[in-house]
Amino acid sequence: VSMVRKEGSIKDFIVRYYGAESVGMYFDTIVQMIVVARAKDDPAFALFVFFRIQSKTTGEMIPFKCNYPQRLVLAELEAMRREGVPIRLVILKARQWGGSTLVQLYMAWIQLFLKEGWYSVILAQTKDTSKRIKAMYTKVLSSFPAWAIDGEGKIHFSPYEKSASDSILTWDNGDIARNNVVSIASYENYDSVRGNAYSMAHYSEVAFWKDTDGKSPEEVISSVSGGIMELPLTIEVLESSARGNAGYFYDECQLAMKGDSGR
C-alpha cells in the first residue's frame, strides 16, 4: 500500500515495477490486495465489502452495514483489540438491533482475516438458538470471495471430526480453508464444550438462563471461559435483553458498569 501511494496511483505503480504492458494483467490483483490489506485492519469496512446478510424487510442478501448501536459496540470491541488486551464485554441489548449478529460476524472476521487455530463457541439457552446464530455465519460464507483469503472455489462449513456440533472452514474439495472451528452448544446441555480450549465465546440471552439442580449460569460460563487464555484477540461476550433486576446477568452488568469487573 505504501509503495502504491508513493507512486501516486495503481497504474503508475504497475508501470514502474512491471512495465506498461502489464497494467491490464495486474490492475485487478493489486486492487484486491489493497482491499484485503484494509479489511484486515478495518472490520467495519470488511463487514460491508465481504459479508452479506439477509435483509429482514426484503429477504435479499445485502452488505452488512453497521447501524448506530452496532457501531457503538464495534467501537468497544476495537478499542480493546487495538490496545492489545483480551476482549471481554457485557452487552445489555434491546431486541432487533442486531447485537448477536455483530458479535458473531466480528468473531467471523477474526477467523477469516486475522487468526487460524482460533476456535470459537456459541452457547445459547437452546441449541436451536445457537444454530440460528451460526446460520448468519453460514450465509456470509455463501457469498464470501475466495480471493479474500488467497484461495479458489467456495468456502463453507464441514463437520469437524464427524461431530454434528463442531464445524471447520473448508473448500469444496474438502481441504481446510482456514484452520478454525465453530462449535455450538446449549445451556441446557453444555457437556460437549465443557473444558475445551476455545479462543472466543459468544454467550447469548444469558439473562434467560435459569438455575437448576447442579447447574447455574455462572458455573456454565466459568467452565467454558476457564479455557480461554488471557491473550489479545481472545473474546468473551455475554449478551442478553433485559429480564428483571436479579440474577447472574444482572449482577454482571452492574459490576461491569461500576468498573468492578474484568468485562
Backbone bond lengths (Angstrom), bond angles and torsions (degrees), N, CA, C in turn:
res aa  C-N    CA-C-N  psi(-1)  N-CA   C-N-CA  omega(-1)  CA-C   N-CA-C  phi
1 V - - - 1.465 - - 1.521 110.32 -
2 S 1.317 116.21 -44.33 1.472 119.00 -179.40 1.525 111.26 -64.52
3 M 1.335 117.02 -34.64 1.461 120.24 179.27 1.527 111.34 -68.98
4 V 1.341 117.33 -38.95 1.462 120.91 176.50 1.522 110.04 -64.70
5 R 1.305 116.72 -43.55 1.473 120.14 179.00 1.528 111.10 -61.80
6 K 1.308 116.30 -38.66 1.467 120.40 179.88 1.520 111.51 -62.67
7 E 1.343 116.08 -37.93 1.462 119.76 -179.78 1.529 111.95 -77.82
8 G 1.334 117.26 -21.89 1.464 120.49 176.23 1.502 114.61 102.50
9 S 1.319 118.89 -22.58 1.463 121.93 178.00 1.525 109.25 -163.41
10 I 1.325 115.61 162.21 1.463 120.33 177.28 1.527 109.99 -63.59
11 K 1.319 116.16 -42.54 1.464 119.86 -179.71 1.525 111.02 -60.16
12 D 1.332 117.39 -47.20 1.463 120.27 -179.37 1.529 111.42 -64.62
13 F 1.327 116.14 -34.53 1.465 120.08 176.85 1.525 110.61 -62.15
14 I 1.334 116.76 -46.49 1.468 120.71 -179.15 1.528 111.02 -65.16
15 V 1.338 116.22 -42.02 1.464 119.67 179.00 1.514 110.34 -60.68
16 R 1.317 116.71 -41.86 1.471 121.33 -177.36 1.531 111.50 -65.46
17 Y 1.321 117.87 -44.44 1.456 120.71 -170.53 1.530 114.11 -101.06
18 Y 1.348 117.89 -22.54 1.466 119.84 -175.64 1.532 113.39 -123.93
19 G 1.341 116.68 -14.29 1.461 119.88 -179.46 1.522 111.74 100.26
20 A 1.334 116.10 150.49 1.462 122.05 -175.71 1.521 112.18 -60.39
21 E 1.324 117.07 -32.12 1.467 120.31 -178.13 1.534 112.42 -70.20
22 S 1.342 117.48 -9.72 1.469 121.06 -175.72 1.523 113.42 -99.72
23 V 1.346 117.53 0.96 1.474 120.05 -176.07 1.527 110.63 -57.75
24 G 1.330 117.67 -50.00 1.459 120.93 -179.37 1.507 113.47 -63.50
25 M 1.324 116.29 -31.89 1.459 121.24 -177.13 1.527 112.37 -73.91
26 Y 1.347 116.78 -38.38 1.461 120.55 -170.24 1.524 114.89 -106.36
27 F 1.332 118.40 -11.18 1.463 120.15 -170.49 1.532 111.53 -58.12
28 D 1.333 117.70 -53.47 1.469 120.33 -177.23 1.526 111.84 -62.43
29 T 1.317 116.53 -36.94 1.463 120.42 179.78 1.524 111.18 -64.08
30 I 1.335 116.63 -42.41 1.466 120.41 179.24 1.528 110.02 -65.60
31 V 1.337 116.92 -41.21 1.467 120.28 177.26 1.535 109.87 -58.46
32 Q 1.320 116.82 -46.48 1.456 120.28 -179.96 1.531 111.80 -61.41
33 M 1.321 116.74 -40.24 1.464 120.36 179.17 1.525 111.21 -62.61
34 I 1.335 116.72 -39.57 1.462 120.81 178.95 1.526 110.53 -68.17
35 V 1.326 116.53 -41.95 1.464 120.81 179.30 1.534 110.46 -61.75
36 V 1.325 117.51 -44.38 1.464 121.29 179.23 1.524 110.88 -65.31
37 A 1.323 117.01 -39.27 1.465 120.54 178.50 1.523 110.52 -59.36
38 R 1.336 116.70 -42.35 1.464 119.32 178.37 1.528 110.88 -70.34
39 A 1.335 116.44 -40.20 1.465 120.47 -178.12 1.525 111.81 -59.00
40 K 1.332 116.87 -32.04 1.461 120.24 -179.22 1.523 112.87 -72.85
41 D 1.321 117.17 -14.61 1.460 120.22 -177.69 1.521 113.10 -120.22
42 D 1.321 118.00 -5.07 1.459 122.06 -174.01 1.527 108.75 -137.50
43 P 1.347 118.07 88.05 1.462 119.69 -174.47 1.526 113.76 -63.21
44 A 1.336 118.88 -33.84 1.459 119.86 178.76 1.530 110.34 -61.02
45 F 1.330 116.35 -39.79 1.464 122.37 176.15 1.523 110.40 -66.19
46 A 1.329 116.72 -47.69 1.464 121.22 -178.10 1.527 111.26 -61.53
47 L 1.328 116.95 -42.17 1.465 120.15 -178.68 1.523 111.01 -64.34
48 F 1.325 116.93 -34.96 1.465 120.08 -179.55 1.532 111.67 -76.33
49 V 1.320 116.95 -41.00 1.471 120.80 -174.98 1.526 112.22 -78.12
50 F 1.331 116.98 -40.20 1.466 120.41 -169.99 1.525 114.86 -108.38
51 F 1.326 118.24 -19.58 1.465 120.42 -172.80 1.525 110.17 -108.17
52 R 1.315 115.55 122.66 1.468 120.17 176.42 1.532 109.16 -114.90
53 I 1.333 115.11 136.75 1.462 121.25 179.18 1.519 108.75 -124.40
54 Q 1.316 115.79 167.06 1.461 120.19 -178.73 1.526 110.01 -85.37
55 S 1.311 116.09 125.80 1.461 121.36 178.26 1.525 110.27 -66.32
56 K 1.349 116.39 133.58 1.458 120.39 179.41 1.520 112.04 -73.40
57 T 1.327 117.68 -18.65 1.469 120.68 -177.32 1.524 113.03 -96.55
58 T 1.349 117.27 -37.07 1.462 120.05 -176.64 1.525 113.79 -110.92
59 G 1.328 117.50 -17.93 1.457 120.80 -177.08 1.510 113.57 81.15
60 E 1.340 117.60 -3.97 1.460 121.07 -179.78 1.524 110.66 -80.88
61 M 1.336 115.17 157.01 1.455 120.72 175.32 1.525 108.94 -83.69
62 I 1.323 116.18 121.13 1.462 121.49 -174.45 1.528 109.73 -129.05
63 P 1.354 118.12 157.17 1.463 120.01 176.02 1.525 111.11 -59.11
64 F 1.332 116.06 143.82 1.467 120.29 179.46 1.533 108.92 -82.41
65 K 1.318 115.47 105.55 1.452 122.07 177.98 1.520 108.57 -108.88
66 C 1.332 116.98 118.75 1.456 121.15 -176.65 1.525 111.00 -60.70
67 N 1.336 116.48 132.74 1.458 119.91 171.55 1.531 109.20 -84.85
68 Y 1.316 116.84 -177.26 1.472 119.35 -172.81 1.537 112.96 -61.06
69 P 1.351 119.81 -53.10 1.474 117.35 179.79 1.528 113.12 -63.36
70 Q 1.333 117.41 -33.19 1.468 119.34 176.47 1.522 111.17 -64.07
71 R 1.320 117.25 -36.01 1.471 120.36 177.59 1.525 111.60 -66.33
72 L 1.324 116.32 -35.40 1.469 119.35 177.16 1.530 110.58 -63.75
73 V 1.332 116.13 -44.05 1.464 119.88 179.19 1.528 110.53 -67.79
74 L 1.327 116.22 -42.17 1.468 120.11 179.27 1.532 110.70 -60.03
75 A 1.321 116.42 -37.75 1.472 119.96 178.33 1.525 111.17 -62.28
76 E 1.335 116.73 -38.23 1.468 120.33 178.18 1.536 110.60 -67.55
77 L 1.323 116.05 -44.63 1.465 119.74 178.64 1.525 111.27 -60.80
78 E 1.336 116.18 -44.51 1.450 121.07 -177.56 1.523 112.32 -69.21
79 A 1.330 117.29 -33.89 1.466 119.74 178.21 1.523 110.46 -60.56
80 M 1.330 116.37 -41.95 1.466 119.93 179.10 1.529 111.07 -71.80
81 R 1.337 116.45 -40.09 1.472 118.78 179.51 1.516 111.03 -62.43
82 R 1.313 117.35 -46.55 1.462 121.06 -177.08 1.527 112.29 -69.70
83 E 1.308 115.78 -26.50 1.458 119.42 176.29 1.520 111.62 -77.29
84 G 1.342 115.98 -14.38 1.460 120.27 178.99 1.508 113.92 77.95
85 V 1.342 116.95 28.17 1.461 121.09 179.16 1.527 108.97 -112.67
86 P 1.338 117.91 159.35 1.466 120.00 176.15 1.531 110.31 -56.18
87 I 1.321 116.41 142.63 1.473 121.23 -177.93 1.518 108.32 -93.44
88 R 1.321 116.02 113.15 1.461 122.36 -177.90 1.525 107.88 -132.90
89 L 1.338 116.67 125.16 1.460 119.62 -170.93 1.525 110.72 -147.49
90 V 1.334 115.37 142.17 1.457 122.88 169.01 1.520 106.98 -114.81
91 I 1.333 116.98 127.31 1.462 120.68 179.97 1.524 109.07 -117.44
92 L 1.316 116.58 112.36 1.463 121.73 170.19 1.522 105.81 -91.30
93 K 1.327 115.93 108.69 1.460 119.37 -166.62 1.528 111.95 -115.35
94 A 1.326 114.34 159.24 1.454 121.10 164.39 1.519 107.30 -92.41
95 R 1.310 116.54 159.64 1.461 119.39 179.72 1.525 110.68 -76.09
96 Q 1.325 114.55 153.54 1.472 123.48 168.64 1.530 115.74 77.04
97 W 1.342 119.31 6.16 1.466 117.34 175.09 1.522 112.99 -100.89
98 G 1.314 116.96 -0.18 1.459 119.62 169.89 1.510 115.75 90.05
99 G 1.324 117.66 32.20 1.458 119.68 178.38 1.515 112.45 -64.53
100 S 1.331 116.79 -45.92 1.471 120.69 178.19 1.524 110.95 -62.59
101 T 1.333 115.58 -40.23 1.470 120.29 -179.41 1.516 111.07 -61.24
102 L 1.330 116.50 -47.68 1.460 119.61 -178.69 1.525 111.23 -61.48
103 V 1.322 117.05 -46.38 1.466 120.56 -178.91 1.526 110.52 -59.09
104 Q 1.340 116.27 -46.28 1.461 119.46 -177.47 1.527 111.72 -66.38
105 L 1.328 117.52 -40.72 1.460 119.75 -178.58 1.530 111.59 -73.81
106 Y 1.309 117.90 -29.56 1.467 120.34 174.40 1.532 109.54 -64.98
107 M 1.319 116.40 -42.24 1.467 120.00 176.39 1.524 110.87 -65.14
108 A 1.339 116.50 -37.96 1.472 119.98 176.55 1.524 110.74 -63.66
109 W 1.326 117.05 -40.00 1.471 121.54 177.51 1.527 110.76 -58.37
110 I 1.321 117.04 -43.13 1.463 120.46 178.79 1.523 110.63 -64.07
111 Q 1.332 116.94 -42.37 1.462 119.99 -178.73 1.529 112.35 -69.58
112 L 1.326 117.34 -34.25 1.462 120.08 -176.74 1.527 113.17 -84.06
113 F 1.329 117.12 -33.42 1.466 119.43 -172.35 1.530 115.15 -112.52
114 L 1.325 118.00 -26.20 1.472 118.34 -168.99 1.524 115.58 -113.41
115 K 1.324 117.97 -40.82 1.461 119.59 -169.42 1.520 111.95 -134.78
116 E 1.339 115.95 147.78 1.457 122.60 167.70 1.528 108.05 -120.96
117 G 1.338 115.19 158.27 1.453 119.21 -172.96 1.514 111.27 69.62
118 W 1.329 116.32 24.00 1.478 123.49 -174.01 1.531 107.80 -112.89
119 Y 1.325 115.56 80.53 1.459 121.23 -172.85 1.532 111.17 -76.72
120 S 1.335 115.72 148.00 1.465 119.94 -177.72 1.524 110.07 -130.59
121 V 1.338 115.49 159.59 1.454 121.71 177.66 1.526 109.17 -134.85
122 I 1.324 115.61 140.68 1.471 122.95 173.23 1.520 106.81 -113.89
123 L 1.321 116.55 122.99 1.449 120.80 -176.64 1.527 108.93 -130.66
124 A 1.334 116.24 114.48 1.457 122.37 -179.84 1.527 109.18 -122.79
125 Q 1.331 116.34 -178.19 1.458 120.69 -179.03 1.526 111.36 -57.91
126 T 1.339 116.04 -44.67 1.460 120.94 178.20 1.524 109.53 -124.48
127 K 1.311 116.85 159.70 1.458 120.70 -179.97 1.517 111.02 -67.99
128 D 1.339 117.65 -31.79 1.460 120.37 178.05 1.522 110.89 -61.49
129 T 1.334 116.82 -38.83 1.470 120.37 177.72 1.520 110.21 -65.92
130 S 1.316 116.83 -41.66 1.465 120.17 177.11 1.527 110.70 -61.19
131 K 1.340 116.41 -39.77 1.461 120.80 178.48 1.527 111.24 -62.66
132 R 1.337 116.66 -39.48 1.473 120.11 -179.65 1.524 110.97 -66.10
133 I 1.314 116.62 -37.48 1.465 119.73 177.78 1.524 109.98 -66.34
134 K 1.329 116.10 -44.27 1.469 119.87 178.26 1.524 111.18 -64.32
135 A 1.338 117.65 -30.67 1.463 121.57 -178.00 1.529 111.87 -59.90
136 M 1.338 117.48 -29.85 1.464 120.16 176.61 1.528 110.37 -62.79
137 Y 1.319 116.21 -40.48 1.464 122.97 177.33 1.530 109.63 -64.26
138 T 1.347 115.98 -43.26 1.459 120.91 179.97 1.526 111.09 -60.02
139 K 1.325 117.20 -43.70 1.466 121.22 179.78 1.524 111.25 -65.25
140 V 1.324 116.70 -37.11 1.466 120.32 176.24 1.519 110.32 -59.35
141 L 1.324 116.67 -43.14 1.468 120.45 -178.25 1.522 112.18 -64.13
142 S 1.335 117.75 -28.63 1.465 120.86 -176.18 1.523 112.70 -62.88
143 S 1.337 117.56 -23.56 1.465 120.45 179.77 1.528 112.28 -122.71
144 F 1.333 116.47 12.42 1.460 120.33 -177.97 1.531 109.39 -76.71
145 P 1.343 118.61 126.16 1.474 120.63 -176.67 1.524 112.09 -75.15
146 A 1.313 115.49 134.55 1.462 120.79 -177.69 1.520 112.23 -62.05
147 W 1.345 116.98 -33.19 1.469 119.16 -176.71 1.528 112.50 -64.14
148 A 1.334 116.84 -19.92 1.463 119.70 -179.70 1.525 112.02 -64.75
149 I 1.332 116.45 -25.99 1.465 119.94 177.50 1.529 110.29 -122.70
150 D 1.334 114.88 27.39 1.459 121.56 172.61 1.526 111.76 59.34
151 G 1.344 115.52 50.72 1.456 119.05 178.41 1.516 111.53 -138.19
152 E 1.318 116.31 -172.32 1.452 122.34 178.43 1.525 109.41 -135.55
153 G 1.334 115.78 145.49 1.456 120.37 178.46 1.516 111.70 94.56
154 K 1.327 115.71 -159.48 1.456 122.62 -178.93 1.524 110.49 -104.92
155 I 1.312 115.55 142.88 1.463 120.56 175.63 1.521 108.29 -104.68
156 H 1.319 116.21 139.42 1.464 119.21 179.81 1.524 109.36 -156.98
157 F 1.338 115.78 176.11 1.458 121.03 178.14 1.532 110.21 -86.73
158 S 1.311 115.86 139.87 1.458 122.55 171.80 1.526 108.10 -129.74
159 P 1.336 118.20 151.17 1.469 120.39 178.51 1.530 110.48 -56.88
160 Y 1.309 115.32 136.29 1.463 121.31 178.42 1.514 109.01 -98.16
161 E 1.319 116.26 119.93 1.469 122.40 -178.69 1.531 110.64 53.43
162 K 1.356 115.63 39.76 1.470 123.56 176.69 1.529 113.47 61.83
163 S 1.323 116.30 22.16 1.464 120.56 -179.66 1.522 110.78 -90.75
164 A 1.329 116.59 138.54 1.461 121.02 176.99 1.520 111.81 -79.50
165 S 1.322 117.02 -14.49 1.467 121.39 -176.71 1.526 113.33 -102.84
166 D 1.329 117.33 -14.38 1.463 121.85 -176.65 1.523 110.00 -118.73
167 S 1.335 116.35 131.34 1.469 121.33 -178.51 1.517 109.96 -128.64
168 I 1.337 115.70 143.46 1.457 121.45 178.45 1.524 109.06 -120.00
169 L 1.324 117.08 152.18 1.457 122.48 -177.04 1.533 109.94 -82.19
170 T 1.337 116.07 119.35 1.466 120.66 -176.69 1.523 110.70 -132.38
171 W 1.352 114.51 166.00 1.453 121.70 171.14 1.525 109.32 -88.36
172 D 1.332 116.18 175.03 1.464 121.32 -179.29 1.529 112.38 -57.63
173 N 1.331 116.79 -33.93 1.468 119.98 -177.01 1.531 113.16 -83.20
174 G 1.334 116.39 2.73 1.453 120.07 178.50 1.516 114.65 94.61
175 D 1.338 117.51 -12.12 1.464 120.00 176.80 1.526 110.65 -65.31
176 I 1.317 116.28 147.90 1.462 120.75 179.39 1.529 109.41 -70.35
177 A 1.324 116.14 125.93 1.458 121.57 177.44 1.528 110.71 -87.25
178 R 1.303 115.92 -44.56 1.464 122.56 174.92 1.521 106.25 -141.49
179 N 1.308 117.00 129.53 1.457 120.91 -178.29 1.525 109.70 -76.95
180 N 1.322 114.33 67.97 1.461 121.30 179.31 1.518 109.40 -135.79
181 V 1.312 115.34 133.98 1.465 122.33 -177.95 1.524 109.06 -113.27
182 V 1.329 115.77 139.52 1.461 122.48 173.90 1.522 107.66 -115.51
183 S 1.328 116.64 123.07 1.464 121.95 179.66 1.522 110.07 -110.35
184 I 1.321 116.07 147.79 1.458 120.63 175.43 1.521 108.87 -123.67
185 A 1.335 115.29 146.95 1.460 120.85 179.53 1.521 108.24 -156.99
186 S 1.320 115.84 172.83 1.461 120.69 178.73 1.518 109.93 -124.00
187 Y 1.309 114.90 155.95 1.460 119.82 174.19 1.520 109.88 -62.45
188 E 1.324 115.98 -33.98 1.457 120.18 -178.99 1.521 112.13 -65.32
189 N 1.346 116.14 -31.26 1.467 120.15 -179.00 1.530 108.74 -147.50
190 Y 1.305 115.40 90.29 1.462 119.94 -174.10 1.524 112.73 -108.78
191 D 1.325 117.19 10.49 1.469 120.60 -175.73 1.520 112.73 -58.12
192 S 1.344 117.35 -32.20 1.464 120.31 -175.46 1.525 112.87 -68.00
193 V 1.328 117.33 -19.96 1.464 119.69 -178.18 1.523 112.76 -113.28
194 R 1.324 116.42 -1.71 1.461 119.58 -178.09 1.517 110.47 -65.34
195 G 1.342 115.90 127.18 1.460 120.80 175.04 1.509 115.44 79.37
196 N 1.343 118.08 -0.61 1.464 119.64 178.12 1.528 110.67 -73.48
197 A 1.321 115.92 156.62 1.464 120.70 -177.72 1.527 109.51 -92.08
198 Y 1.330 116.48 97.37 1.454 121.75 177.52 1.525 109.75 -105.54
199 S 1.323 114.65 158.80 1.465 120.36 173.76 1.518 111.45 -106.43
200 M 1.346 116.55 -18.96 1.458 120.48 -178.73 1.523 109.80 -142.54
201 A 1.325 116.35 138.99 1.467 121.45 178.94 1.512 109.87 -136.72
202 H 1.327 115.52 132.88 1.465 123.32 177.95 1.525 107.43 -118.86
203 Y 1.336 115.98 109.51 1.456 121.60 178.70 1.521 108.22 -102.14
204 S 1.344 116.92 122.45 1.462 120.76 -171.55 1.527 112.75 -112.05
205 E 1.333 115.42 139.43 1.468 124.14 178.57 1.526 111.12 49.91
206 V 1.335 114.47 51.18 1.471 121.06 -174.77 1.522 111.97 -65.35
207 A 1.330 118.51 -29.27 1.466 121.03 -179.28 1.522 112.37 -61.77
208 F 1.333 116.68 -20.61 1.460 120.81 -177.50 1.527 112.71 -96.28
209 W 1.320 117.02 3.35 1.460 120.62 175.07 1.525 108.63 -78.35
210 K 1.309 117.67 123.76 1.461 121.65 -174.18 1.524 111.59 -100.91
211 D 1.331 114.44 143.42 1.462 119.69 172.59 1.523 109.67 -65.02
212 T 1.314 116.58 135.10 1.464 121.65 174.13 1.516 107.79 -133.62
213 D 1.312 116.17 173.24 1.464 119.52 178.41 1.523 109.94 -60.55
214 G 1.301 116.56 119.58 1.457 121.35 176.58 1.512 115.10 81.06
215 K 1.338 117.31 8.47 1.470 118.87 -178.15 1.522 110.13 -153.40
216 S 1.326 115.50 136.27 1.459 121.60 176.31 1.519 108.86 -141.50
217 P 1.345 118.68 156.97 1.466 119.83 177.81 1.528 112.67 -54.67
218 E 1.315 116.54 -41.45 1.464 120.14 -179.72 1.521 111.21 -61.97
219 E 1.326 116.22 -42.12 1.465 120.29 -179.38 1.520 111.25 -65.36
220 V 1.328 117.10 -43.65 1.461 121.39 -178.04 1.527 110.46 -64.52
221 I 1.327 116.31 -48.77 1.460 120.03 -178.60 1.527 111.15 -64.99
222 S 1.307 116.79 -39.69 1.471 119.95 179.04 1.524 111.31 -63.67
223 S 1.336 116.66 -38.18 1.462 119.51 -177.21 1.526 111.31 -69.34
224 V 1.347 117.32 -32.53 1.460 120.46 178.81 1.520 110.95 -83.59
225 S 1.332 116.38 -48.38 1.463 120.44 -176.89 1.521 112.50 -69.93
226 G 1.328 116.49 -18.95 1.460 119.09 178.31 1.517 112.77 -61.19
227 G 1.336 116.53 -22.71 1.459 119.98 178.83 1.509 114.25 -90.68
228 I 1.344 117.31 -2.63 1.467 120.98 179.86 1.518 109.28 -89.44
229 M 1.305 117.14 119.25 1.458 120.95 -177.19 1.525 111.23 -73.05
230 E 1.306 116.49 155.29 1.463 122.11 179.40 1.529 108.99 -84.50
231 L 1.325 115.71 73.85 1.456 121.92 -176.82 1.519 110.21 -127.48
232 P 1.351 117.81 157.35 1.463 120.35 173.08 1.531 110.91 -56.75
233 L 1.319 115.68 144.35 1.464 124.26 178.59 1.523 113.90 73.54
234 T 1.335 118.29 -1.50 1.463 118.30 167.16 1.523 107.84 -77.74
235 I 1.322 115.62 146.32 1.470 120.13 -173.40 1.524 110.27 -133.15
236 E 1.328 114.66 138.76 1.455 121.91 168.66 1.525 106.70 -139.84
237 V 1.325 116.38 112.98 1.461 121.50 -179.58 1.521 109.57 -121.48
238 L 1.325 115.56 126.11 1.460 122.16 170.79 1.519 106.69 -105.90
239 E 1.330 117.21 122.60 1.464 119.05 177.58 1.517 110.16 -132.91
240 S 1.340 114.93 148.77 1.452 119.69 178.30 1.519 109.36 -169.27
241 S 1.315 115.58 152.01 1.454 119.72 164.44 1.529 106.87 -79.41
242 A 1.314 115.80 164.71 1.466 120.49 -171.56 1.531 111.88 -73.03
243 R 1.341 114.41 150.81 1.469 120.09 175.97 1.530 108.97 -152.31
244 G 1.317 115.72 66.60 1.458 119.68 176.15 1.523 113.11 84.61
245 N 1.329 114.89 173.09 1.469 120.71 -175.28 1.520 111.72 -106.77
246 A 1.324 115.34 47.79 1.463 120.44 175.73 1.520 108.19 -157.39
247 G 1.315 114.70 160.69 1.460 119.73 177.15 1.520 112.68 107.56
248 Y 1.322 115.71 173.83 1.467 122.23 -174.53 1.524 111.92 -60.61
249 F 1.329 117.90 -49.00 1.466 119.70 -176.82 1.520 111.25 -64.82
250 Y 1.316 117.02 -40.84 1.471 120.62 177.36 1.528 110.12 -59.31
251 D 1.319 116.08 -45.54 1.474 119.75 -179.59 1.526 111.22 -63.24
252 E 1.341 117.05 -41.42 1.465 120.27 179.39 1.531 111.28 -64.40
253 C 1.327 116.24 -39.00 1.476 119.53 176.49 1.527 110.67 -61.71
254 Q 1.324 116.85 -45.94 1.464 120.64 -179.29 1.531 111.36 -61.08
255 L 1.334 116.34 -44.26 1.462 120.07 -179.87 1.532 110.86 -63.41
256 A 1.347 116.08 -42.11 1.467 120.09 -178.68 1.520 111.01 -65.40
257 M 1.340 116.96 -42.95 1.464 120.28 -178.79 1.524 112.27 -67.34
258 K 1.333 116.35 -29.50 1.466 120.73 178.21 1.530 112.50 -83.17
259 G 1.323 116.77 -8.68 1.450 120.22 -178.33 1.508 113.03 80.32
260 D 1.337 117.17 18.97 1.451 121.49 -178.91 1.532 112.28 -104.31
261 S 1.326 116.64 25.37 1.450 121.46 -176.06 1.511 109.87 -135.57
262 G 1.338 115.48 157.83 1.466 120.01 173.55 1.520 111.68 -77.56
263 R 1.327 115.91 -4.24 1.466 121.31 179.57 1.520 109.12 -104.75
